[in-house]
Amino acid sequence: MPRRHRNHLPTRPTWRCAACGIAWPCSAAKLRLLGEYRQDRLALTVYLATLQAEAGEHLRDVDPARLTERFLSWARARG
């Protein structure tokens, strides 16, 4: 029986992964996003900043600095 592929997408308003249930972006989502935006890291950070702003509206009890760490720190170019 074939396995169903479950996308690691954020659920709103909890901002947990629809596939694995941990805080989004989970490791699988990060890997997928890095692959999709491999040639345009700036576009990735703009996309993630937009999602961070949306998450901030839903997760008002979470420190904004923690949301920045969660959504953006891992996506910055190294070097």
Stockholm file with secondary structure:
# STOCKHOLM 1.0

chainA/1-79         MPRRHRNHLPTRPTWRCAACGIAWPCSAAKLRLLGEYRQDRLALTVYLATLQAEAGEHLRDVDPARLTERFLSWARARG
#=GR chainA/1-79 SS CCCCCCCCCEETTTTEETTTCSBSSCHHHHHHHHHHTTTCHHHHHHHHHHHHHHHHHHCTTSCHHHHHHHHTGGGSCCC
#=GC SS_cons        CCCCCCCCCEETTTTEETTTCSBSSCHHHHHHHHHHTTTCHHHHHHHHHHHHHHHHHHCTTSCHHHHHHHHTGGGSCCC
//
